Amino acid sequence: LKQLASDVELDREQFDQCLDNGTFRPTVQSAVEEARRYAIQGTPSFLINGRFAPAPPAFLPPFEFFTRLVEEELVAQAEAPVAR
C-alpha cells in the first residue's frame, strides 16, 4: 500500500502515519464485516435499503438503473403490511 501511495503521489509521510497508527482501522473493519454479511466480493457494489443491487447493465445508464431500483423499493415498502 505504501508503494501504491507513492506511485499516485500521495503525501507519503501523512499516508504512512495514517496507516501505521490505525486511524481508520475500525471504519475499514466495519465495512469489511458488512460486505461479508451481504456476500459482496468486489467493488463497486451497491445496497438499496439493505438489498444487494447488481451493477447496472451496459445498455442502461447507471442513473436510470438505480432510479428504477429505488422506485421499485419504494413501491414494495408502500405495499408492505404495517407491523404492529
LINZI-V691086 format. One line per field, one symbol per residue. phi: phi as a letter, one per 40 degrees, with the letter a starting at -180 (. if undefined). psi: psi as a letter, one per 20 degrees, with the letter a starting at -180 (. if undefined). A space follows every 10 residues. Layout:
phi = ???
psi = ???
//
This chain:
phi = .cccdcccgc cccccdcccc cgdbdccccc ccccccdcfc babcbbbbfg bcbccccccb ddccccdccc cccccccccc cccb
psi = hhgggghjkr ohgggggggh ikgjghgggg hggghghjkp jrqqqqpolj ppprqqqhip pgggghgggg gghggghhiq qpp.
//
